[in-house]
Amino acid sequence: MSATTLFGWPTHEERITGPGRFRVLGVPSDHGNGVSRGAALGPSTIRRLSHHLTTPLPAGCDGGDIAVPAGLSVGGLLERVYHAITACLEDGHRPLVIGGDHSLSFAPIDALQQRHPVGVVWFDAHTDFSPWQGTRGHSHKQVLRRVETLPGVKHIVQVGYRGFTAGDETCLGNKAQVITTAEAAQMHVSALLDRMDRDLPWYISIDIDVVDPFRAPGTSAPVPGGLMPERLVELVAAIARHRQVCGADVVEVNPRLDVEDMTSAVAASVLHVLADTAQH
């Protein structure tokens, strides 16, 4: 067991796992978060906390962290993530990305949708649909508005919305459905699955601020009244069990703002159930 990889999985160099297995990619960057710095520490801390959990089967591999040199632009970072995801897909693996801030999610979704149509389920306290003028700039506040423009993204289901960002509610696009936190906390899991086309492969993106800050305080934009970790795990497990998962990420874990690694532990638990449950 490796002390530096997620769940002690082998590194990609140690063993190439079979087709359909997950490959972990860490993105230690908070370039797209202008609110607070610290999400760059997420990948290493989540990996460390994952060693308190059993090793999920079937095992995946850990491709390590994408290099983020000083002075790299957000656009340059997304290009690096895109190329790493492309290499992962060419090997027949599914990306399991650990952030980092939420702007990075654009790159794996872009790489996947160029190969086949995809759906995106977006767990987040915010819609991330802030105004965007079509420029090359990237931000965690408008990343889903950018994702919505990708032609291969056919459907978006947003889960856990309860925040407010100016412009979020005015134009969500015709691909998106929003499930509020109040609805997500009470709905039967089948109601969520009914919104997710069975014929589409789905990318799962999890901003940890979807969880109530009482249970996950280590994030830059906490909003009271979030989901309990157990409920998030239940919903993710249902998706992984009943829908085809083509990739996933967990983002916006900020260890600098955390209390006794609570948030990193929640993130590790969500990754664990996903890796242990997702069908090929």
N, C-alpha and C positions, 0 to 999 in steps of 0.2 A: 504494500500500500504506500502510495506517495504522500508525503506530508504537505505537499504544495499544490496538489490538484484537487478539483472538486470531487468530494466523496472518496478521495484516494484512488480515483480512476487512473489508469495508465496515461502517460503522455502520448500524444499522437506519434511521436518518434519511436516510442517503445513498442507500440502495437497498433496496427491499423485494424479497427474493428469492422464488422461486416456492414453491408448496405443497410441503411435505415437507422443505424445507431446514431446517438447524439455526439456531436463534437462541441465541447465547451470553448468559447472564445471570450476572454476578458477584454473590456475596453476601459482602461483606467483614465477616464477623461471627464471633465465637467465643463468643456469648452462651450457647450450650448446652453448652459445655465447661468444667467446673469444675476440670479438671486443670491446664491451662496456657493462657496467652493467646498469640496469635500467628497463629492460622489466619486471622484477618481480613486478613492481608497476602498470603494465598494467591492471590487473583484477579489482582492486579497483577503479582506475580512470575511466575506461570505464563504470563500473556500475554507478558511480556518474554522468557521462555525459548522461547516458541513461535516466535519470529522466527528461531530457528536452524534451523527445519524448513521444508520446502517447503509451499506453500499447498495444502491438501487440496481436491480437486474431487469433487463439485460444491460450489462455495463456499457458505458460509452468511453470516450477518451477526452483528454483535455489538451487543447491546442495552445494553451498559454495565453498571454496577453498580447494584444496588438501594440506595437511600439508607438508612443505618443511623444515625440521629441519636443523640446521647448520651441515655441514660436510657430508650431503647426496650426494652420487655420482650421476652422470647423469643417469647411469644405474639403480640405486636404485629409482630415481625419476620416470623414465619411467615405472618401475614395479608398482609403486603406481598409476600412471595415468592409466595404463592398468587395474588394479583391479577395479578402480573407474568406468571406462568405462564398464567393464564387468557387474558390479552391475547395472549400468544404463540400459544396454541392456536387462538384465534378468527381469527388471521391465517393459520392453516394451517401454522404452523411447529412444529418439534420442539424442546423445550427442551434446552439443553446448559449445565448449571449448574456454575459453579466456586465451591467454598467456600473458606473457611468451615468450620464444624464440622458433624458428621454429623446433628445434630438438624434441620437445615434440609431434609433429604431428605423429611421428612414432607409438606411443602407441595406439591412437584410431583407426588408420587405421589397425594396426595389429589385434586388438581385433575384428574389423568388418569383416576383410577378412577371419578370421577363422570360421565365421558363414555362409558366403555366398560370392560369387564373387562380387567385387566392381570395380568401376572406380574412379579415383581421378582427380579432376580439381584443378590445383595448380596455384594460382595467386601470382606472384612473379617477382621482377625485375631480379632475378638470377635463374639459373636452379637448383641450389642446388645439382648438380651432381659432386661435387669435388671428387677427387680420394679417394677411401676407400679400405682398404686391407682385409676386412672381419673380422676385430677385433671387440671387444665389445664396443669400444669407440664411442661416439655419438657427432655430431656437427651439427649446423644449416647449415653448408656449404655442407654436404654430405648426408643430411637426405633423399632427394628424391632418391638418388642412392640406399640407403638401402630399401626404400619403394618399389622400382622397383623389388627387389629380392623376395618380398613376393608372394607366389604362387597364392593367391586369388585375387591379384591386377591384373586385366586383361587389363586395359588401363589407360594411364595418358595423360591428356591434360594440357600443361603448357601455361599460359597466362600472357603476360606482360614482357617477357624477353627483357632486354636491357643492362644488366650488363655483366661484364667479370670476371670470376674466373678461374684461371689456371686449365685446365683439363675439364672444363664444357662442351665444345663443342666437345670433342674428342670421347666420347662414351656415348650416351644418352640412350642406350638400345633400344630394339625393341618394347617396349610398349608405348613409349613416342612420342607425337607430340608437337612441339613448335610453339606458336603463339606469334610473337613479339609485342611489345607495339604499333608500327606503324600500324600493321595489326589490332590489337585489338581495336584501337581507331576508325578505319574507317569501320570495317566489320559489316554487318547486323547480328543481334543476331542469326538469323537462321543459319548462317555459323558456329557459335560456336556450336550450338545445333546439327548440322549435324555431328560434330566430336565426339559427345557423344552418345554412344549406348543407345537407348531408353529402352532396356531390362535390363540394369544394374542399380543398385542403385549407387548413386554417393556421394562421400565425397568431400566437398568443403573446401580447405585450402587456407586462405588468409593471406599472408605476407603483412603487411600494406605498405611496401616499393614499392609495385606495383603502388601506387599512387604517383603522382608527388610531390617531396619534398616541392615545393612552397605551396601546400595545405596540406601536411602531413609531416612536418619536424621532428617529434618526432620518429625517428627510427635509428638504429645503422649503417645501410649501405645504405644511400639514394643515388639514382641515378637519375640525371636530365632526364627530358623528359618522365615522367610517365603518367599514366592514370589520368584523372580528376575524382574526387570522384563520380560525377554524372554518369559517364560512368561505373565505377565499380559497382555502385548500379544497373544500368540498366542491366548489364550482369548477376549479381547474381540473380536479380529478374527473369530474363528469365529462368535461370537454375531451380530455385525453382518452377517456374510455370509449366515448361514443362518436367522436369525430376524428378525422385524419389530421394530425398535427404535423405541419411541415417545418416548424421552427418556433422558437420562443425567446423572449428575453425577460429579465428582471432588472429594473433600473431605478435610479434616484435614491438608492440607499446611501446615506451620508453618515459614515462612522463618527465624524467630528461632532455631530449633533445627537448621537445616540446615547442611550443609557444602558450600561452593562451589556452592550451588543444585542439588545432586544430585537432591533430591526433587522440586523444581519441574520439572526437566528430565524426570524420569520421568513426572510428571503430564501434561506437555505432549505427550510421546510417545504416551501412552495416548489422549488426546483426539484426537491426529492420526490414529491408525489408526482410531478410531471414526468420525470425520468423513469419512475417506477411503473407508471400506468399507461403512458402513451402507446397506442397501437401503431403498428407499422403500416 
